[in-house]
Amino acid sequence: MQKPKYFLRYRAIIQKLRTCKKATFAEIRDYLQTQSELTDFDLNISKRTFDRDKNEIFSIFNVLIEFDYSNKVYSIVEDDQNEKNTRMLETLDMFNTLNMYDKNSPYIIFEKRHPQGTENLYGLLHGIKNNLQIKFLYQKFRNDEAEIRTLEPYALKEFENRWYVIGKDLKDEKIKSFALDRLTEFDITKKKFIYPKDFNAEETYKNCFGIIRPDGQEPQEIILSFKPLQGKYIKSLPLHETQQVILDTKNELQVKLNLCVTLDFIMELLSYGDNVKVLKPKSLIKKVKAAHQKALEQY
């Protein structure tokens, strides 16, 4: 269990310096001693080991730690908190929690729904990085029969605890997304493809709420009004990276987003019930009203 211990130590050092901004080696050492007692891993280190850890932390997480000789303290001077690094650190936190699971099991309640298909993530990423076509059996929810698909995989995307592979379906030469939990008999072929120069996954989904790609639709300015309590949740976990708070009072929270209106986004709005009101655009107001009306008619 040496490698997990190393990564947990790196995580603890980053956490200490992000929290305190500056710390002496003695303070870092004391913090690692406390974390050792909490995690059941021996995270204690010498000054020499800490110097090696600084290099590893920069290599893995792109977090640069420097020493201030005048004040005899360490601090983070370059902190790349991108999505990849953030998720890596979150995974370490979860590993640490799971490592303590046996003795704390009465106090931890896990989500009973688990995403399926994650066992193929590594293979899919291999296909993407090496420009290899993939084949799989795919079961659409609206179809009774599963179909064999051949795909040029371009990217992987996560949405609402599900993973999707995005690529060109050779059946009709269109770019589509396929949910990994409906994908079986996965195979990486030896047939190469040329990754399209004009495809950028981040740009493609930049103004999308979920996994549905708009067909030639331009993003729109969307303004939503939330009730105060719901607004606190929306501020702590924004709906989208384009979210901006434009009004925040004791009576309501108004946010502005720049998004394409897709079914994914409409379903998200409907999930908030009467805690949200669409103020703009009119086309979205009509769609949400119609959906609520249809729901009401069922009763």
N, C-alpha and C positions, 0 to 999 in steps of 0.2 A: 504493500500500500504506500510506496514511497512517492509516486507521482501525484496522487491526490493530495498528499500532505504538502508537497511543494506548492501546488496551485492554491490550496487553502491559505498557505502562508502569504503568497503573493496578494491574494484577495484581502487578507487582514491588513497588510502593510498599506495598500491603496486606500482602504477604508479609513485607517487611522489618519493618514495624511490629508485625505479629502475632508475629514471631519474637523481636524485641529488646524489645518493649513500648514503649521510648522511643528516639528517635534525633534527632540534630541534622540540619539540612539537609545539612551536609557529609557525614555518614554515609549519608544517603539518596542523595545524589548519587554517592558512591563505589560504593554498591551498584548503582545504575543503570548505572554505567560497566562494572562487572563483568558485569551481565546483557546489556549491549550486545555484549560480546565473545562471550558464549555463544550469543546468539540471532541474530546478524547483523542486528539492527535497532538503529538509533541511538536509544537511550532517554534520552540525556542531555538535561537541562533546566536552565533558569534558575530563579531563585527566583520570578520572576513567573509562569512557566509552572506551577510547582509549586502556587502559590496557586490557579490556575485548575483544576488537576487535583484538588485537594481537593474542590472544589465538584462536579466531575463524578463523582468516586468516591462522594460521598454521594448524588447524584442517581440513579446507576445501581445501586450495590450497597448503598445505605443504610448505608454505613460512614462514621462521622463522625470526622474527624481534627482535633485541636485543638493549639494551640501554648501551651506553658507558658513564659510570659515570664520567670519567675524563674530557671528552669533552662535556658532556651533549647533546649527539645526538643519534638518532636512525638510524639503518641501517639494511639491509637484509643480514644475514650471511649464510642462507641456502635457496636456491631458486630452487625449483623443477619445471623447465619449461618443463615438459613433454607434450605430445600431448593433454592429457585430460585436464590438467590445462590451457594450452594455449587456447583451444577451449572454455572452460568455461569463460575465461576472454574476449574472442572475442564476445561471446554471450551477455555478460553484456554490452559491447560497443554497440552492435547492439540494445539491449533493450533501452539503453539510447538514441540512435538516433531515434528509433521509437517513444519513449515517446515524443520527440520534433517534431514529424512529422506534426501535425496539423498546427503549426504556421510556419513551414519551408517548407511545401509541394511544393511550387513553385521551391524550390532549390534542391530537391532530386529526382533523377530518378532511380526507382527500376527496376531490371531485370524482364521482363515480363514473362519469363519462370520459372515456379516453380516446384521443385521436388515433385512428388506425392508418396503416400504410407507412408509418415513419421508418419501418425497417428497410424501405427502399430509398431513403434519402441519400445515403452514401453512394449507392449505385447510380442514382439519377445525376448526382453532382459529378460523378466520374464521367458519365456520358456527355454532360454539358461541357465540361472542361476539355474533353478530348474530341469533341465534335463527332460523336458516335450516335447513329440512329438507335432508337429503342423500340421494342415491341411489347405490347401488353394486351390483356383482355380487359375491356372496360364495360362496366355496367351502369347505364344511365338509369336514374330513378323512374323516368317516364317510359322506359322500354322494358319489355319482359326478357328479351334476349341480350346477352352480352356480345360485344363486337371486338374483333381483333383490330388494334390500331397500330400504325407505324408512325413514329413521331421524330422530328428533329427537335430535341430539347434545347430550349434557350435559357430558361431561368426557373427558379423555385420561388414560390410566394406563399406566405402564411396569411390566413384570414380566419378569425374567430375560432382559433384552436384547431384549424384544419390546414393541411399543406396541399399545395397544387403545383403541378408541373406545367409550365407554359412553353409552347413550341408550335411548329408548323405540322399540322396533320396532313400526311401525304395522301389521304383519301380525297381531299378537295383543295389542298395547297393553302389552307387558311390557318392563321394563328389562333390557337384556342388554349383553354386551360382545362386540365383534367385533375379531379380530386384524387389524392393518393388512397383514400379509404375505399374507393370504388375500382381500384386498379389491382389486377391479379396477374399471375403468370408473367411477371416482369422479366424481360431479357434485354441485355445490352448486345447489340449486333456489332459486327466488325465493319459495317458500312459507314464510311465517313461522309460528312456533309460540310458545306462551307457556311460558317456563321455569318448571317447577314450584317453588313456594316451599318445599315440604317436602323437596326433594332436596338433599342435601349430600354431594358425592363423598367428602370426607375422612371424614365420619361413617359413610357407607355401608361403607367399606372399612377402618375404623379397627381392627377386630378380625379382619381377614382376612389370611391369609398371602400369598395371590396374587391372582388375578383372579376366582376363583369366589366368588360371593355366596351365603352360606348362606340357605336358605329358612326364615325364621322361627327359625333356630337361635340360641340364646344363647351367648355366649363362655364358655369353660371355663378353669379354672385347670389349666395343663399343667406338669408337672415332668419335666425330662429330665436324665439323667446321661450325661456325656461322658467318654471316656478323656482323660487329661491332655494329650496332644499335640493331639487334635482340639479340646479345650477352649480351647486358646490361639487357634485360628482362630475359634471361636465368640465369644470375648471381643473379638477385633479386628474382626470383622464380625458383629454380632448378627443373629439370625434375624429379629427383629421389634422394633419400637420399644418394645413392652411387656416385653422381656426384662430380667430381674433376676437377678443372680448371688446364689444363696442358700448355696452351699458351694463353696469353692475350696481344694483341698488338692493334695498331690503325687500323689494317687491318682485324683482325679476332679474334675470341675466339674459342679455342679448349677445349672440355671437354671430360672426360673419364667416362664411366659408366660401371657397372657390372650387366648386366641384361639378362634375357631370352628374346629372340626375339619372341614376340607374335603379333597378329593382332592389339591389342590395341596400342602397341608401334609404329608399322609401320604407323598406321593412324595418330598418333601424329606427326611423322616426316613429313608426306605428308602435314599436315596442315601448315607447315612453308614454303612450296613452294621452291623458289630458295634462301631462306635465310639460308638454311642449306645444308651441303654436308656430306654424310657419308664417312668416311675415312677407317673405319674398323668395322666389318669384311667383307670379300668379299661377303659372302652369303647375308648379309643385303644390300650391295650395289646393288646386282642383283635384290633383291625384290623391292627396292625402284625405281630403274630404270624401271623395268617392270610395276610397278603401274603408274608411270608418263607417260609411253609410251601408256598404255591403255587409260588413261585420254585424251591424245593428239589425239588419234585415233577417239574419239567421236566428234571431231571438224573438 
